[in-house]
Amino acid sequence: MNYKIIELKYSEFPDKLKKIKKPPKKLYIIGNKKLLYEDCFAVVGSRKISEYGIKYCKYFTKELILRNIPTVSGMAIGTDTVVHETTLKYGGKTIAVLGSGFNNIYPKENINLFEEIIRKNGLIVSEYEIEEKPKKENFPQRNRIITALSEGILVIEAGYRSGTSITFNKAIEQGKKVFAIPSNLDNYLGIGVNNMIKKGAILSTNINDIIERYPQFMNRLRIKISSLQIKDEYKKIYNILKKKPCYFEEIQNKLKIKNLIVLLTNMELEGLIKRQNDGKFSVKEVEL
């Protein structure tokens, strides 16, 4: 495994980690080291994320990425996974901070995600030796690294006395702004975030609630989804639908593609197009 070690005593160790209480003595990293020094933003939340949480986790993560703001999360199941996967889907860069060593990826079902983050120019970070197994006490500790690497933190959902509440406390201790999505009072996953809002987290209902508080983010132009990298096999279809919505037969008559239905289905699944109520296909530029 091609990993590097960065020690606290050396100048390349990120200043934002040197400044925190009990900084890690060393970092094990795989991937895009430059992300350690960029202005990133953390998105965290419950492992038992709800459909509501998934919807808005995707929305906020996508909007960060479309402004070229790298994301940070912990590669756990639930919210963290949604953050990393959404980031990669829209061509962004992400940092995953682990609570175990590189030879003991946790959870095991995220090994493919671990590999994809590296392959797509993201970064994996851990303060633990590569053979370190996941331990319960490691995860609250790694949260201080997530917050330290980030300009601010967005909390999607959190139960009462959850691990995300520890992240909130670490962020406040480090002087970072915390943002939280308001939750339904009947949702037990909303108890934590609603309490955070009471304690000073900034209630956030859209991306501007975050962006407007960071001068370094305010002037970043939002990339239109239509200008993101489109796979070669989709380009002709996409260019037709950019001009106007079309029925299947219209697209087929213009392009004469044998596997058109397969391509359209894949483009729908990847969030590039949608099928309207009238049966026409159209470009999908706005997605919550």
Secondary structure, 3 states (H helix, E strand, C coil): CCCEEEECCCCCCCHHHHCCCCCCCEEEEEECHHHHHCCEEEEECCCCCCHHHHHHHHHHHHHHHCCCCCEEECCCCCHHHHHHHHHHHCCCCEEEECCCCCCCCCCHHHHHHHHHHHHCCCEEEECCCCCCCCCCCHHHHHHHHHHHCEEEEEECCCCCCCHHHHHHHHHHHCCCEEEECCCCCCCHHHHHHHHHHHCCCEECCCCHHHHCCCHHHHCCCCCCHHHCCCCHHHHHHHHHHHHCCECHHHHHHHHCCCCHHHHHHHHHHCCCEEECCCCCEEECCCCC
